[in-house]
């Protein structure tokens, strides 16, 4: 008698003679809701684990030798029998793992990480997340001597919009043609809409009236291709990828969101390497 059979008999369980599709947990009871979501110590002890040994047996040397003498078909049949046992064992273990993960997730729930009331925590000590950083001696907020950055109105704004008063609030008379005696000004600081700006560089081609020679104007040194990006686009791409460690694909998405123009990943990668 093998040691596995002896251990099984000690537990009062007789190993099956063939492959049984039995789970380690009573899945039917679990699916019927016999294992509630709120599990205290008494309910945890009440969970019944249906443990049964799976008769996974490797063929003995004699069976392997016999199959080898019979030929390739017998060896393949023996191999497929072992493979079927392993596949069934893997399915059973996967099913048990899903059930155990669900039970562990239910046991881990308490009033701080779910909608359960505090009364459901029972007598167990709920661990609360605390910071390991010691409290400083300085108070919160700006420290004495810190230079503040308060938003202040400017004397020369880039654009001024005048909102005309057209009706008297007292008598409802029209004041459209009346000259204003003063203004109340409020300033809004904002970023203008960013659009990709395309500049067409044209080099003139002229023919000399004396000798007939064709002459062409010179492009700027930075304009070397028929279509290309300017230095500001390269600066943006390099800034996002090198300074803020943005991935190349995300940098292209940012450019598309801000400029309504998608820059290729190759352009971003080339700019980050310059």
ROTIFI-848302 format. One record per atom (N, C-alpha, C): residue in one letter; y, z, x. Coordinates in steps of 0.1 Angstrom, whole numbers, padded with zeros to 4 digits, always signed. Layout:
// residues N
aYZX ...
// end
This chain:
// residues 274
x-0012+0000+0009 x+0000+0000+0000 x+0012+0000+0009 x+0022-0009+0006 x+0034-0010+0014 x+0043+0002+0012 x+0052+0004+0022 x+0062+0015+0020 x+0071+0013+0008 x+0075+0000+0005 x+0083-0002-0007 x+0076+0002-0019 x+0063-0001-0020 x+0055+0002-0032 x+0054+0018-0033 x+0052+0024-0022 x+0051+0039-0022 x+0064+0045-0027 x+0075+0040-0022 x+0088+0046-0027 x+0090+0043-0042 x+0085+0031-0046 x+0087+0028-0061 x+0078+0037-0069 x+0065+0040-0065 x+0057+0048-0072 x+0062+0063-0073 x+0068+0067-0062 x+0074+0080-0062 x+0085+0082-0072 x+0092+0071-0075 x+0102+0071-0085 x+0097+0069-0099 x+0084+0066-0100 x+0078+0063-0113 x+0081+0049-0118 x+0084+0040-0109 x+0086+0026-0113 x+0076+0018-0106 x+0069+0010-0114 x+0059+0000-0109 x+0065-0013-0106 x+0065-0018-0094 x+0071-0031-0091 x+0064-0042-0099 x+0072-0051-0105 x+0066-0062-0113 x+0059-0072-0103 x+0049-0079-0109 x+0041-0088-0101 x+0048-0101-0099 x+0058-0104-0107 x+0066-0116-0106 x+0081-0113-0106 x+0089-0124-0106 x+0103-0122-0105 x+0108-0119-0119 x+0115-0107-0120 x+0121-0103-0133 x+0136-0105-0132 x+0142-0110-0143 x+0156-0111-0144 x+0162-0099-0151 x+0162-0088-0143 x+0167-0076-0149 x+0179-0071-0141 x+0191-0068-0147 x+0202-0063-0139 x+0201-0049-0136 x+0209-0044-0126 x+0209-0031-0122 x+0216-0022-0132 x+0225-0028-0140 x+0232-0020-0150 x+0228-0025-0163 x+0228-0016-0173 x+0225-0020-0187 x+0237-0028-0192 x+0237-0041-0190 x+0248-0049-0194 x+0250-0050-0209 x+0239-0049-0217 x+0240-0049-0231 x+0248-0037-0236 x+0245-0026-0231 x+0253-0014-0235 x+0267-0015-0231 x+0269-0021-0219 x+0283-0023-0214 x+0291-0032-0223 x+0285-0043-0227 x+0292-0053-0235 x+0294-0048-0249 x+0286-0039-0254 x+0288-0033-0267 x+0299-0023-0267 x+0305-0019-0255 x+0316-0010-0255 x+0311+0004-0253 x+0298+0007-0249 x+0294+0020-0247 x+0300+0027-0235 x+0306+0019-0226 x+0314+0024-0215 x+0328+0023-0218 x+0335+0033-0222 x+0349+0032-0226 x+0358+0030-0214 x+0370+0025-0217 x+0380+0023-0206 x+0385+0036-0200 x+0385+0047-0208 x+0390+0060-0203 x+0377+0068-0199 x+0375+0069-0187 x+0363+0076-0182 x+0366+0089-0175 x+0362+0100-0180 x+0364+0112-0173 x+0351+0116-0166 x+0350+0128-0161 x+0339+0131-0153 x+0326+0132-0161 x+0327+0137-0173 x+0315+0138-0182 x+0310+0124-0186 x+0320+0115-0189 x+0316+0102-0193 x+0310+0094-0181 x+0315+0097-0169 x+0310+0090-0158 x+0296+0094-0155 x+0293+0107-0157 x+0279+0111-0155 x+0270+0105-0165 x+0276+0102-0177 x+0267+0096-0188 x+0264+0082-0187 x+0270+0075-0177 x+0267+0060-0175 x+0253+0059-0170 x+0245+0052-0177 x+0231+0050-0173 x+0229+0038-0164 x+0225+0039-0152 x+0222+0028-0143 x+0207+0025-0144 x+0204+0013-0149 x+0190+0009-0151 x+0186+0002-0137 x+0181+0011-0128 x+0176+0006-0115 x+0162+0002-0116 x+0160-0011-0112 x+0146-0016-0111 x+0145-0024-0098 x+0133-0023-0093 x+0131-0030-0080 x+0128-0045-0083 x+0134-0053-0075 x+0131-0068-0077 x+0120-0072-0067 x+0110-0078-0072 x+0098-0082-0064 x+0101-0094-0056 x+0109-0092-0046 x+0112-0103-0036 x+0103-0102-0025 x+0094-0111-0024 x+0083-0110-0014 x+0083-0123-0006 x+0083-0122+0007 x+0081-0133+0016 x+0066-0136+0016 x+0062-0149+0017 x+0048-0153+0018 x+0042-0148+0031 x+0030-0143+0030 x+0023-0138+0042 x+0020-0150+0052 x+0016-0146+0064 x+0012-0156+0074 x+0001-0165+0069 x-0009-0159+0062 x-0020-0167+0057 x-0016-0178+0047 x-0007-0174+0038 x-0002-0184+0028 x+0006-0195+0035 x+0014-0192+0045 x+0021-0202+0053 x+0012-0211+0060 x+0001-0205+0066 x-0009-0214+0073 x-0016-0223+0064 x-0020-0217+0052 x-0027-0226+0042 x-0018-0237+0037 x-0005-0234+0035 x+0004-0245+0030 x+0006-0255+0041 x+0006-0251+0054 x+0008-0260+0065 x-0004-0270+0066 x-0017-0264+0063 x-0028-0273+0064 x-0029-0282+0052 x-0024-0278+0041 x-0024-0287+0029 x-0014-0299+0030 x-0004-0297+0038 x+0005-0308+0040 x+0020-0305+0036 x+0028-0315+0036 x+0043-0313+0034 x+0046-0308+0020 x+0039-0313+0010 x+0041-0309-0004 x+0039-0294-0006 x+0029-0289+0000 x+0026-0275-0002 x+0036-0266+0005 x+0041-0271+0017 x+0051-0263+0024 x+0064-0263+0016 x+0067-0275+0011 x+0080-0276+0003 x+0079-0267-0009 x+0068-0266-0016 x+0066-0258-0028 x+0068-0243-0024 x+0062-0239-0013 x+0063-0225-0009 x+0078-0222-0005 x+0084-0231+0001 x+0098-0229+0005 x+0107-0228-0008 x+0105-0237-0017 x+0113-0237-0030 x+0111-0224-0037 x+0099-0218-0037 x+0096-0206-0044 x+0104-0194-0038 x+0105-0194-0024 x+0113-0184-0018 x+0128-0186-0021 x+0132-0199-0021 x+0146-0202-0024 x+0150-0198-0038 x+0141-0200-0048 x+0144-0196-0061 x+0146-0181-0062 x+0137-0173-0055 x+0139-0159-0055 x+0153-0154-0050 x+0157-0161-0039 x+0169-0157-0033 x+0181-0161-0042 x+0180-0172-0049 x+0191-0176-0058 x+0192-0167-0070 x+0180-0162-0075 x+0181-0153-0086 x+0186-0139-0082 x+0183-0135-0070 x+0188-0123-0065 x+0203-0123-0063 x+0208-0135-0058 x+0222-0136-0057 x+0230-0136-0070 x+0224-0142-0080 x+0230-0142-0094 x+0231-0128-0099 x+0220-0120-0097 x+0219-0107-0102 x+0230-0098-0095 x+0231-0099-0082 x+0240-0092-0074 x+0255-0095-0078 x+0257-0108-0080 x+0271-0112-0085 x+0274-0106-0098 x+0265-0106-0107 x+0267-0100-0120 x+0270-0085-0119 x+0262-0078-0111 x+0264-0064-0109 x+0277-0061-0103 x+0282-0069-0093 x+0294-0067-0087 x+0306-0069-0096 x+0305-0078-0106 x+0316-0080-0116 x+0317-0067-0125 x+0305-0062-0129 x+0305-0050-0138 x+0311-0038-0130 x+0307-0036-0118 x+0311-0025-0110 x+0326-0026-0107 x+0331-0038-0104 x+0346-0039-0102 x+0354-0036-0115 x+0348-0040-0126 x+0355-0036-0139 x+0355-0021-0141 x+0344-0015-0138 x+0343+0000-0140 x+0353+0007-0130 x+0353+0002-0118 x+0362+0008-0108 x+0377+0007-0112 x+0380-0005-0118 x+0394-0007-0122 x+0397+0002-0133 x+0388+0004-0143 x+0391+0014-0154 x+0392+0028-0149 x+0384+0032-0139 x+0385+0045-0134 x+0398+0047-0126 x+0403+0037-0120 x+0415+0038-0112 x+0428+0039-0121 x+0427+0036-0133 x+0439+0036-0142 x+0443+0050-0145 x+0456+0053-0145 x+0461+0066-0149 x+0475+0063-0155 x+0482+0074-0158 x+0494+0073-0166 x+0505+0066-0157 x+0504+0066-0144 x+0514+0060-0136 x+0513+0045-0134 x+0501+0040-0135 x+0499+0025-0132 x+0494+0018-0145 x+0495+0024-0156 x+0490+0017-0168 x+0498+0024-0180 x+0494+0019-0192 x+0501+0024-0204 x+0494+0037-0210 x+0485+0042-0202 x+0478+0054-0207 x+0487+0066-0207 x+0486+0075-0216 x+0495+0087-0217 x+0491+0097-0206 x+0500+0106-0202 x+0497+0116-0192 x+0486+0125-0196 x+0484+0127-0208 x+0473+0136-0213 x+0459+0131-0210 x+0458+0118-0207 x+0445+0112-0204 x+0441+0114-0190 x+0450+0119-0181 x+0447+0121-0167 x+0438+0132-0165 x+0437+0141-0174 x+0428+0153-0173 x+0433+0162-0162 x+0423+0168-0155 x+0426+0178-0145 x+0427+0172-0131 x+0425+0159-0130 x+0425+0153-0116 x+0439+0152-0112 x+0441+0152-0099 x+0454+0151-0092 x+0457+0136-0090 x+0468+0132-0097 x+0472+0118-0096 x+0480+0116-0084 x+0476+0107-0075 x+0483+0104-0063 x+0496+0096-0066 x+0507+0100-0061 x+0519+0093-0063 x+0524+0088-0050 x+0530+0076-0050 x+0534+0069-0038 x+0547+0076-0033 x+0547+0081-0021 x+0559+0087-0015 x+0562+0080-0002 x+0574+0081+0001 x+0579+0074+0013 x+0577+0084+0025 x+0572+0078+0036 x+0570+0086+0048 x+0583+0087+0057 x+0593+0081+0052 x+0606+0081+0059 x+0613+0094+0057 x+0617+0102+0067 x+0624+0115+0064 x+0638+0112+0059 x+0643+0122+0051 x+0656+0121+0046 x+0666+0122+0057 x+0677+0114+0057 x+0687+0115+0067 x+0698+0126+0064 x+0706+0129+0073 x+0716+0138+0072 x+0729+0132+0065 x+0730+0119+0066 x+0742+0113+0060 x+0740+0111+0045 x+0751+0111+0038 x+0751+0109+0023 x+0749+0094+0021 x+0745+0091+0008 x+0743+0077+0004 x+0757+0070+0003 x+0756+0057+0004 x+0768+0049+0003 x+0775+0046+0016 x+0788+0042+0015 x+0795+0039+0027 x+0798+0051+0035 x+0797+0050+0048 x+0800+0062+0057 x+0814+0063+0061 x+0819+0074+0064 x+0833+0075+0069 x+0836+0067+0081 x+0847+0059+0080 x+0851+0050+0091 x+0845+0036+0090 x+0837+0034+0079 x+0831+0021+0077 x+0842+0012+0072 x+0843+0000+0078 x+0853-0010+0073 x+0847-0017+0061 x+0854-0015+0050 x+0850-0021+0037 x+0853-0036+0036 x+0847-0043+0027 x+0850-0057+0025 x+0853-0059+0010 x+0865-0055+0007 x+0869-0057-0007 x+0874-0071-0010 x+0871-0076-0021 x+0875-0089-0025 x+0890-0089-0029 x+0898-0096-0022 x+0913-0096-0025 x+0917-0110-0028 x+0928-0110-0036 x+0934-0123-0040 x+0941-0130-0028 x+0940-0143-0028 x+0946-0151-0017 x+0960-0156-0021 x+0968-0159-0012 x+0982-0165-0015 x+0981-0179-0019 x+0972-0187-0012 x+0972-0201-0014 x+0958-0206-0019 x+0954-0205-0031 x+0941-0209-0036 x+0940-0224-0035 x+0927-0229-0034 x+0925-0243-0032 x+0928-0251-0045 x+0927-0244-0057 x+0929-0251-0070 x+0935-0241-0079 x+0944-0246-0088 x+0950-0237-0098 x+0948-0244-0112 x+0943-0236-0121 x+0942-0241-0135 x+0951-0233-0143 x+0960-0239-0151 x+0969-0233-0160 x+0964-0233-0174 x+0963-0222-0181 x+0959-0221-0194 x+0971-0219-0203 x+0975-0229-0211 x+0987-0229-0219 x+0986-0220-0231 x+0996-0213-0234 x+0997-0205-0247 x+1003-0215-0257 x+0996-0218-0268 x+1000-0228-0278 x+1005-0222-0291 x+1001-0209-0294 x+1004-0203-0307 x+1009-0189-0305 x+1019-0185-0312 x+1024-0171-0312 x+1014-0162-0319 x+1010-0151-0312 x+1001-0142-0317 x+1007-0134-0329 x+1021-0133-0330 x+1027-0124-0340 x+1030-0132-0353 x+1036-0144-0351 x+1040-0151-0363 x+1032-0164-0365 x+1024-0167-0356 x+1016-0179-0356 x+1024-0192-0354 x+1036-0191-0349 x+1044-0203-0347 x+1039-0210-0334 x+1042-0223-0333 x+1038-0231-0322 x+1047-0228-0310 x+1042-0226-0298 x+1050-0224-0286 x+1046-0234-0275 x+1041-0246-0280 x+1036-0256-0271 x+1048-0261-0262 x+1059-0264-0267 x+1070-0269-0259 x+1079-0259-0253 x+1076-0246-0254 x+1084-0236-0248 x+1081-0233-0234 x+1092-0232-0225 x+1090-0230-0211 x+1084-0216-0208 x+1075-0215-0199 x+1068-0202-0196 x+1078-0193-0188 x+1078-0180-0191 x+1087-0171-0184 x+1079-0163-0173 x+1066-0165-0172 x+1059-0158-0162 x+1044-0162-0163 x+1036-0156-0154 x+1021-0159-0154 x+1014-0147-0151 x+1002-0145-0157 x+0992-0135-0152 x+0981-0143-0145 x+0979-0140-0133 x+0969-0148-0125 x+0956-0139-0122 x+0945-0146-0124 x+0932-0140-0120 x+0925-0151-0111 x+0919-0146-0101 x+0913-0156-0091 x+0898-0154-0092 x+0891-0165-0091 x+0876-0165-0091 x+0872-0172-0078 x+0864-0164-0071 x+0858-0169-0058 x+0844-0175-0061 x+0842-0187-0058 x+0829-0194-0061 x+0826-0205-0051 x+0814-0209-0051 x+0810-0220-0042 x+0810-0233-0050 x+0817-0243-0045 x+0816-0256-0053 x+0803-0262-0053 x+0800-0271-0062 x+0787-0278-0063 x+0785-0286-0051 x+0774-0285-0045 x+0770-0292-0032 x+0763-0305-0036 x+0768-0315-0032 x+0762-0328-0034 x+0760-0335-0020 x+0750-0343-0019 x+0748-0351-0007 x+0759-0362-0007 x+0766-0363+0004 x+0777-0372+0006 x+0773-0384+0015 x+0774-0396+0010 x+0770-0408+0018 x+0782-0415+0023 x+0782-0417+0036 x+0793-0424+0042 x+0788-0437+0048 x+0794-0448+0044 x+0790-0461+0049 x+0798-0465+0061 x+0792-0467+0072 x+0799-0471+0084 x+0798-0487+0085 x+0809-0493+0086 x+0809-0508+0087 x+0816-0512+0100 x+0809-0520+0108 x+0815-0525+0120 x+0820-0539+0118 x+0833-0541+0119 x+0838-0555+0117 x+0832-0565+0126 x+0831-0577+0121 x+0827-0589+0129 x+0838-0599+0128 x+0844-0602+0139 x+0855-0611+0140 x+0852-0623+0150 x+0858-0634+0147 x+0857-0645+0156 x+0870-0648+0163 x+0870-0649+0176 x+0882-0651+0184 x+0888-0664+0180 x+0901-0665+0177 x+0907-0678+0173 x+0909-0687+0185 x+0909-0681+0197 x+0911-0689+0209 x+0898-0696+0215 x+0888-0687+0217 x+0876-0692+0223 x+0864-0693+0213 x+0865-0688+0201 x+0854-0688+0191 x+0844-0678+0193 x+0846-0669+0202 x+0835-0658+0205 x+0835-0648+0193 x+0823-0645+0189 x+0821-0635+0179 x+0821-0621+0185 x+0829-0612+0179 x+0831-0599+0183 x+0828-0589+0172 x+0822-0578+0175 x+0818-0567+0165 x+0824-0554+0169 x+0828-0546+0160 x+0833-0533+0162 x+0822-0523+0166 x+0825-0512+0172 x+0815-0503+0177 x+0813-0491+0167 x+0800-0488+0165 x+0797-0477+0156 x+0799-0464+0164 x+0801-0453+0158 x+0801-0440+0165 x+0788-0438+0172 x+0788-0430+0182 x+0776-0427+0190 x+0765-0420+0182 x+0769-0412+0172 x+0759-0405+0164 x+0752-0414+0153 x+0758-0426+0150 x+0753-0435+0140 x+0745-0445+0148 x+0731-0443+0147 x+0722-0452+0155 x+0713-0460+0147 x+0712-0457+0134 x+0702-0463+0125 x+0709-0469+0113 x+0702-0477+0106 x+0707-0483+0094 x+0709-0473+0083 x+0699-0463+0082 x+0700-0452+0072 x+0695-0440+0080 x+0703-0429+0079 x+0699-0417+0086 x+0707-0405+0080 x+0703-0393+0084 x+0709-0381+0080 x+0720-0377+0090 x+0730-0370+0085 x+0741-0366+0094 x+0738-0352+0101 x+0746-0347+0109 x+0744-0335+0116 x+0744-0323+0108 x+0751-0323+0096 x+0751-0311+0088 x+0737-0309+0081 x+0731-0320+0077 x+0717-0319+0071 x+0707-0313+0082 x+0708-0318+0094 x+0700-0313+0104 x+0703-0298+0107 x+0715-0294+0107 x+0719-0280+0109 x+0713-0271+0098 x+0714-0275+0086 x+0708-0268+0075 x+0693-0266+0077 x+0686-0277+0080 x+0672-0276+0081 x+0668-0267+0093 x+0675-0269+0104 x+0672-0260+0115 x+0675-0246+0112 x+0685-0243+0105 x+0690-0229+0102 x+0679-0222+0093 x+0674-0229+0083 x+0664-0223+0074 x+0651-0221+0081 x+0647-0230+0089 x+0633-0229+0095 x+0633-0220+0107 x+0644-0220+0115 x+0644-0213+0128 x+0650-0199+0126 x+0661-0198+0118 x+0668-0185+0117 x+0661-0176+0107 x+0657-0182+0095 x+0651-0174+0085 x+0636-0176+0083 x+0630-0184+0092 x+0616-0186+0093 x+0610-0191+0080 x+0617-0201+0074 x+0613-0207+0061 x+0602-0218+0064 x+0592-0219+0056 x+0582-0230+0058 x+0589-0243+0056 x+0583-0254+0062 x+0589-0267+0061 x+0590-0271+0046 x+0579-0269+0039 x+0579-0274+0025 x+0589-0267+0016 x+0591-0254+0019 x+0601-0246+0011 x+0615-0250+0015 x+0617-0254+0027 x+0630-0258+0031 x+0634-0271+0024 x+0624-0280+0023 x+0627-0292+0015 x+0631-0289+0000 x+0624-0279-0005 x+0627-0275-0019 x+0641-0269-0020 x+0645-0261-0011 x+0658-0255-0011 x+0669-0266-0010 x+0667-0276-0001 x+0676-0287+0000 x+0677-0295-0013 x+0666-0297-0020 x+0666-0304-0032 x+0674-0296-0043 x+0672-0283-0043 x+0678-0275-0053 x+0693-0274-0051 x+0697-0273-0038 x+0712-0271-0036 x+0719-0284-0035 x+0713-0295-0030 x+0720-0308-0028 x+0716-0319-0038 x+0706-0315-0046 x+0700-0326-0055 x+0695-0338-0048 x+0690-0335-0036 x+0684-0346-0027 x+0673-0340-0019 x+0661-0345-0020 x+0650-0340-0013 x+0649-0346+0001 x+0649-0337+0011 x+0648-0342+0025 x+0633-0342+0028 x+0628-0352+0036 x+0614-0353+0039 x+0610-0341+0049 x+0597-0338+0048 x+0592-0327+0057 x+0593-0332+0072 x+0592-0344+0074 x+0593-0349+0088 x+0607-0347+0094 x+0617-0349+0085 x+0631-0347+0090 x+0633-0332+0092 x+0628-0323+0084 x+0630-0309+0086 x+0623-0304+0099 x+0611-0309+0101 x+0603-0306+0113 x+0610-0311+0125 x+0615-0323+0125 x+0622-0328+0137 x+0635-0320+0140 x+0642-0316+0129 x+0655-0309+0131 x+0652-0295+0136 x+0641-0289+0132 x+0637-0275+0137 x+0633-0275+0152 x+0629-0287+0157 x+0625-0288+0171 x+0636-0291+0180 x+0647-0295+0175 x+0658-0299+0183 x+0666-0287+0189 
// end
